[in-house]
Amino acid sequence: MRSDTVTLPTEAMRRAMAEAEVGDDVLDGDPTMRELEERVAGLLGAADALWTPTGSMANLIALMSRLGRGDSFLAPQGAHVLDFELGTAAWLAGGMPRPLPHDAGPGKVTASAVRRAAADDGFYASLRPVLLCLENTHNSAGGTVTAPEEHASVAAAARAARLSVHLDGARLWNAAVALGVPPGALTVGADTVAVCLSKGLGAPVGSVVAGSAEFVEYARRLRKMLG
Ligand SMILES: Cc1ncc(COP(=O)(O)O)c(C=O)c1O
């Protein structure tokens, strides 16, 4: 296997694509796209969701919705947003990355490490930590899976420290299958969640970013800004 991104659509998927009801997603909406977004939002336990062409754009939109210049964001070392998105979190979203060591096992960080890193010293010249970006499964750590209770405790620590939480769930489906839990059990405490349709699922392209209705309204504007 070269990569789970190389999977191809099945016959049934090709048929569904060919026969899909099609509208205009830029103007008054595409009913099939809306159905997909609503279905994914439901699976993730989010109010709404927005399709994006790539997982990198889904992450970037979530980060752009929260980060500004002078802000920093935390993420476990080796996270896709840190190492494989060309630094767009910094130069497009404006947040300085702060990698956290895997002190809770491969791909994982402890709640206490998040609490320590989230401490804002209040000094005007210091970066302000505003967001924690988790990744489940954590790709570069070997596809490691974070269980619901581990995720929830780290997310709760971040929220208690006034950080927003974004979950890069490019392969959240795999984590859910490995753990035998619904995907929504792995998103507790996350403000935004990105999932990929193009990894292992056979879709030729596409990701979805989910969150509150207000987030998705803004995310649609951000997606337009990005082209
Ligand atoms: C963990 C993770 N997040 C995000 C992405 C980005 O997805 P895309 O290649 O669709 O931009 C990937 C791609 O491999 C990934 O592994």
The ligand as an SDF file (V2000), in Angstrom:
LIG
                    3D

 16 16  0  0  0  0  0  0  0  0999 V2000
   -3.6660   14.0960    9.5430 C   0  0  0  0  0  0  0  0  0  0  0  0
   -3.8960   14.7780    8.2450 C   0  0  0  0  0  0  0  0  0  0  0  0
   -4.5380   15.9510    8.2320 N   0  0  0  0  0  0  0  0  0  0  0  0
   -4.7870   16.6140    7.1030 C   0  0  0  0  0  0  0  0  0  0  0  0
   -4.3680   16.1090    5.8820 C   0  0  0  0  0  0  0  0  0  0  0  0
   -4.5940   16.9370    4.6660 C   0  0  0  0  0  0  0  0  0  0  0  0
   -5.3860   16.3850    3.6920 O   0  0  0  0  0  0  0  0  0  0  0  0
   -5.2450   16.8390    2.1610 P   0  0  0  0  0  0  0  0  0  0  0  0
   -4.1320   16.0440    1.5770 O   0  0  0  0  0  0  0  0  0  0  0  0
   -6.5960   16.5070    1.5880 O   0  0  0  0  0  0  0  0  0  0  0  0
   -4.9710   18.3080    2.1340 O   0  0  0  0  0  0  0  0  0  0  0  0
   -3.6840   14.8860    5.8330 C   0  0  0  0  0  0  0  0  0  0  0  0
   -3.2190   14.3330    4.5500 C   0  0  0  0  0  0  0  0  0  0  0  0
   -2.5730   13.3250    4.4770 O   0  0  0  0  0  0  0  0  0  0  0  0
   -3.4320   14.2130    7.0480 C   0  0  0  0  0  0  0  0  0  0  0  0
   -2.7630   13.0570    7.0810 O   0  0  0  0  0  0  0  0  0  0  0  0
  1  2  1  0
  2  3  1  0
  2 15  2  0
  3  4  2  0
  4  5  1  0
  5  6  1  0
  5 12  2  0
  6  7  1  0
  7  8  1  0
  8  9  2  0
  8 10  1  0
  8 11  1  0
 12 13  1  0
 12 15  1  0
 13 14  2  0
 15 16  1  0
M  END
$$$$
